Amino acid sequence: MDWLDKALDKEFDASSASGPLGEMVCPLLPMAVKAVQAFLQAGGLRKTAAVNPAAGLRMAVEDALSSCPRIEVSGAVPVEDGLGVLVADTETGEAGLLRFASNGEVAFEAVPELPTDAWADAIAAMEERFASAPVPGLVKLAEAGIPRKIIRERCYNAGYVIRDEVWTDPEGHEMVMERVAYTPEGHWIGDSRWAHKLIVTKGIHPQLADPGHSVCSVGFCQRERRWYGWSHRAMCGFGIGDKVFDSDWPQATEKTNPRRHGDKVIESLEEAKQAAVAFAKSVS
């Protein structure tokens, strides 16, 4: 923990700022050091960091940058002689790295310049590997109406809310749930990676397929004019000209495209939504 104490006690060198993201990030860190230190003294961050230094550092930086909702803290990664925290501007897509060295030095550096499409491809590949909808076990807990205590919450301009929570299962066991994502209306999306993939990368606005459900499983993509349905197993979008999804369609095989999994042609976005709801139900 000494390295984290040193980093928080040290005067941050704002001269390392480069580019619009650096100019936003750097001035915020020294102003928020006292708040982060207070959180350390309360025991929450110190306990987390003792077990998982990367998670502790990510939580500290997220607190420090909470006054700027357009900045997203993506996670902590090992760097030479310390840990680094990845940050990104959700409005411009610019990304950077806050480096916390073991000697207490803190610096900001922009992510090495890459062609826009190459950077987007790299992010998409990472999301495809790690992002997925909530697994059935968590969905069942949520459906049971278990108590959830909010530890911390942050709203993003992209259109979702990230919370660290404590969930208490029916037997009374507590689980710390980091970076749980919700819609602004309070509907559960999944984790932060899944929310970012849906909302930022794909442009889908998630919602409940049914008011009685506990997790979002459908959403509309304005730029594609498609309704999407999903679960932890699969995802598919439906638009005008596709077929209304019929899980019992007799002509279907394992290779049938879900967009052709039925007889009726979709003629309206309302029918596209019906197809997405039906698909989400079939793969849940």
Secondary structure per residue as TSV (DSSP state, phi and psi in degrees):
chain	resnum	aa	ss	phi	psi
A	1	M	-	360.0	-16.3
A	2	D	H	-57.4	-38.0
A	3	W	H	-63.2	-36.8
A	4	L	H	-71.7	-40.4
A	5	D	H	-59.7	-44.4
A	6	K	H	-61.1	-43.2
A	7	A	H	-63.4	-39.8
A	8	L	H	-76.7	-27.2
A	9	D	H	-81.7	-22.4
A	10	K	S	-80.6	144.6
A	11	E	-	-67.1	126.4
A	12	F	-	-79.6	133.8
A	13	D	-	-87.6	97.3
A	14	A	G	-70.6	-9.4
A	15	S	G	-68.6	-14.7
A	16	S	G	-79.4	-4.3
A	17	A	-	-62.2	138.7
A	18	S	-	-145.4	129.5
A	19	G	H	79.9	169.9
A	20	P	H	-57.8	-40.4
A	21	L	H	-65.4	-45.8
A	22	G	H	-60.9	-38.5
A	23	E	H	-66.9	-28.0
A	24	M	H	-80.2	-43.3
A	25	V	H	-71.2	-49.9
A	26	C	H	-59.6	-46.6
A	27	P	H	-65.2	-23.2
A	28	L	H	-76.7	-29.8
A	29	L	H	-64.5	-52.1
A	30	P	H	-63.4	-31.7
A	31	M	H	-67.9	-26.1
A	32	A	H	-100.2	1.1
A	33	V	H	-58.9	-42.0
A	34	K	H	-62.1	-40.4
A	35	A	H	-64.8	-40.3
A	36	V	H	-66.9	-40.9
A	37	Q	H	-64.1	-36.4
A	38	A	H	-64.1	-38.6
A	39	F	H	-66.5	-38.3
A	40	L	H	-59.9	-47.6
A	41	Q	H	-65.5	-27.7
A	42	A	H	-70.8	-15.8
A	43	G	T	102.5	-22.9
A	44	G	H	-64.0	-52.2
A	45	L	H	-70.1	-39.9
A	46	R	H	-61.7	-41.0
A	47	K	H	-65.2	-43.0
A	48	T	H	-65.2	-45.2
A	49	A	H	-67.3	-30.4
A	50	A	H	-64.9	-34.5
A	51	V	H	-86.3	-40.7
A	52	N	-	-139.9	89.9
A	53	P	H	-55.8	-37.4
A	54	A	H	-63.4	-43.6
A	55	A	H	-66.2	-39.3
A	56	G	H	-63.1	-42.5
A	57	L	H	-67.1	-41.3
A	58	R	H	-59.9	-42.1
A	59	M	H	-65.2	-38.6
A	60	A	H	-64.6	-46.1
A	61	V	H	-66.8	-37.9
A	62	E	H	-61.5	-40.5
A	63	D	H	-61.7	-43.4
A	64	A	H	-63.6	-31.7
A	65	L	T	-101.5	10.3
A	66	S	T	-64.0	-20.6
A	67	S	T	-79.0	-4.4
A	68	C	-	-123.7	88.6
A	69	P	T	-64.9	-14.7
A	70	R	T	-80.1	-11.8
A	71	I	E	-92.5	125.4
A	72	E	E	-108.8	132.6
A	73	V	E	-92.9	113.7
A	74	S	E	-84.9	-30.4
A	75	G	E	154.6	173.2
A	76	A	E	-107.3	143.1
A	77	V	E	-136.3	150.8
A	78	P	E	-67.2	137.4
A	79	V	E	-132.2	170.8
A	80	E	T	-58.7	124.2
A	81	D	T	60.9	41.1
A	82	G	E	155.0	-152.3
A	83	L	E	-128.1	151.8
A	84	G	E	-123.3	149.7
A	85	V	E	-117.4	124.5
A	86	L	E	-82.5	130.7
A	87	V	E	-128.6	152.8
A	88	A	E	-145.4	149.3
A	89	D	E	-90.8	112.6
A	90	T	T	-69.5	-15.4
A	91	E	T	-90.6	-33.4
A	92	T	T	-108.4	-18.1
A	93	G	-	84.9	-2.4
A	94	E	-	-66.6	140.4
A	95	A	E	-126.8	154.4
A	96	G	E	-154.0	175.3
A	97	L	E	-130.2	124.4
A	98	L	E	-92.5	118.9
A	99	R	E	-99.8	124.1
A	100	F	E	-112.5	103.3
A	101	A	E	-84.4	157.7
A	102	S	T	-66.4	-20.1
A	103	N	T	-86.3	2.5
A	104	G	S	98.4	-6.7
A	105	E	-	-68.6	137.9
A	106	V	E	-126.8	131.4
A	107	A	E	-146.2	157.5
A	108	F	E	-115.8	138.4
A	109	E	E	-140.7	141.3
A	110	A	E	-70.6	149.5
A	111	V	-	-63.5	136.8
A	112	P	-	-49.5	136.7
A	113	E	-	-61.9	132.5
A	114	L	-	-133.6	153.0
A	115	P	-	-55.1	142.7
A	116	T	H	-52.9	-43.1
A	117	D	H	-68.9	-33.8
A	118	A	H	-67.0	-42.6
A	119	W	H	-63.9	-43.4
A	120	A	H	-62.4	-40.4
A	121	D	H	-64.2	-39.8
A	122	A	H	-65.5	-43.8
A	123	I	H	-63.9	-42.9
A	124	A	H	-62.6	-40.1
A	125	A	H	-64.5	-40.5
A	126	M	H	-64.6	-42.5
A	127	E	H	-65.2	-41.4
A	128	E	H	-62.5	-32.7
A	129	R	H	-76.6	-40.2
A	130	F	H	-107.7	-19.7
A	131	A	-	-91.3	132.6
A	132	S	-	-155.7	158.0
A	133	A	-	-67.6	161.8
A	134	P	-	-56.4	139.4
A	135	V	-	-76.0	159.6
A	136	P	H	-55.6	-36.0
A	137	G	H	-60.2	-43.4
A	138	L	H	-69.5	-36.9
A	139	V	H	-62.3	-41.1
A	140	K	H	-64.1	-39.3
A	141	L	H	-62.6	-43.6
A	142	A	H	-64.4	-39.9
A	143	E	H	-64.4	-27.2
A	144	A	T	-75.5	-4.7
A	145	G	T	70.7	34.9
A	146	I	-	-65.9	151.6
A	147	P	-	-64.7	139.3
A	148	R	E	-129.7	121.7
A	149	K	E	-103.6	125.1
A	150	I	E	-82.1	121.6
A	151	I	E	-86.2	-44.3
A	152	R	E	-155.2	154.9
A	153	E	E	-146.0	142.3
A	154	R	E	-143.1	131.8
A	155	C	E	-98.2	136.1
A	156	Y	E	-109.6	142.3
A	157	N	T	-61.2	-24.0
A	158	A	T	-63.6	-21.2
A	159	G	T	116.5	32.3
A	160	Y	E	-150.9	166.0
A	161	V	E	-120.2	134.6
A	162	I	E	-111.4	129.9
A	163	R	E	-127.2	147.3
A	164	D	E	-99.7	129.0
A	165	E	E	-134.4	163.1
A	166	V	E	-115.1	118.5
A	167	W	E	-100.0	137.7
A	168	T	E	-114.0	117.3
A	169	D	-	-77.8	171.9
A	170	P	T	-57.9	-23.0
A	171	E	T	-88.1	-0.1
A	172	G	S	91.6	4.4
A	173	H	-	-79.4	136.0
A	174	E	E	-96.5	138.6
A	175	M	E	-126.7	128.2
A	176	V	E	-83.7	118.8
A	177	M	E	-107.5	107.7
A	178	E	E	-88.0	141.3
A	179	R	E	54.1	54.1
A	180	V	E	-85.1	132.5
A	181	A	E	-103.1	140.0
A	182	Y	E	-134.2	156.6
A	183	T	-	-74.2	165.4
A	184	P	T	-58.5	-23.6
A	185	E	T	-82.6	-5.1
A	186	G	S	94.5	11.9
A	187	H	-	-86.6	134.3
A	188	W	E	-70.2	130.0
A	189	I	E	-100.8	-44.4
A	190	G	E	146.5	-143.0
A	191	D	E	-91.0	176.9
A	192	S	H	-65.5	-34.7
A	193	R	H	-65.0	-41.7
A	194	W	H	-66.9	-41.3
A	195	A	H	-63.1	-42.0
A	196	H	I	-63.9	-41.8
A	197	K	I	-62.1	-46.9
A	198	L	I	-65.1	-54.4
A	199	I	I	-84.6	-48.4
A	200	V	I	-82.8	-49.9
A	201	T	I	-74.4	-48.4
A	202	K	S	-96.3	-13.9
A	203	G	-	72.6	26.5
A	204	I	E	-97.1	135.0
A	205	H	E	-102.1	102.6
A	206	P	E	-70.0	150.3
A	207	Q	E	-155.4	170.7
A	208	L	-	-74.4	138.1
A	209	A	S	-71.9	-25.1
A	210	D	S	-148.2	140.8
A	211	P	T	-56.4	-24.5
A	212	G	T	-84.8	-4.8
A	213	H	-	-79.2	161.9
A	214	S	S	-105.4	-11.7
A	215	V	B	-140.2	144.6
A	216	C	-	-68.0	133.5
A	217	S	-	-136.2	3.3
A	218	V	E	-139.4	161.3
A	219	G	E	-170.8	155.2
A	220	F	E	-103.2	136.7
A	221	C	E	-108.8	108.2
A	222	Q	T	-64.6	-42.1
A	223	R	T	-68.5	-26.2
A	224	E	T	-98.6	-14.1
A	225	R	T	56.9	46.8
A	226	R	E	-132.1	148.2
A	227	W	E	-99.6	131.8
A	228	Y	E	-107.3	145.5
A	229	G	E	-127.5	148.9
A	230	W	E	-160.0	167.8
A	231	S	-	-148.0	-168.9
A	232	H	S	-69.9	-12.3
A	233	R	S	-95.3	-35.3
A	234	A	-	-161.5	165.8
A	235	M	E	-148.4	141.0
A	236	C	E	-154.4	145.1
A	237	G	E	-109.6	146.0
A	238	F	E	-128.1	136.1
A	239	G	-	-137.8	178.8
A	240	I	T	-60.6	131.9
A	241	G	T	103.0	-20.5
A	242	D	S	-79.1	-175.4
A	243	K	B	-105.6	144.9
A	244	V	-	-65.6	123.0
A	245	F	-	-64.8	129.0
A	246	D	-	-127.3	107.0
A	247	S	T	-63.7	-22.0
A	248	D	T	-102.7	16.3
A	249	W	-	-59.5	119.5
A	250	P	T	-67.4	-22.9
A	251	Q	T	-87.1	-0.8
A	252	A	-	-73.4	146.4
A	253	T	-	-124.5	178.3
A	254	E	T	-64.2	-22.2
A	255	K	T	-96.2	-0.1
A	256	T	-	-67.2	127.9
A	257	N	-	-63.8	129.9
A	258	P	G	-54.4	-27.8
A	259	R	G	-74.9	-8.6
A	260	R	G	-118.7	18.1
A	261	H	S	-91.6	62.3
A	262	G	S	168.3	178.0
A	263	D	S	-99.1	-38.1
A	264	K	S	-80.3	130.3
A	265	V	B	-78.7	135.3
A	266	I	-	-72.8	123.3
A	267	E	-	-113.9	-5.5
A	268	S	S	-149.8	163.3
A	269	L	H	-69.1	-26.5
A	270	E	H	-64.1	-40.9
A	271	E	H	-69.6	-31.9
A	272	A	H	-64.2	-39.4
A	273	K	H	-64.5	-41.6
A	274	Q	H	-58.9	-39.7
A	275	A	H	-65.1	-42.1
A	276	A	H	-64.3	-41.5
A	277	V	H	-63.0	-44.1
A	278	A	H	-64.0	-40.0
A	279	F	H	-66.8	-44.4
A	280	A	H	-59.4	-40.4
A	281	K	H	-65.2	-37.7
A	282	S	H	-71.3	-26.2
A	283	V	H	-104.1	2.6
A	284	S	-	-78.2	360.0
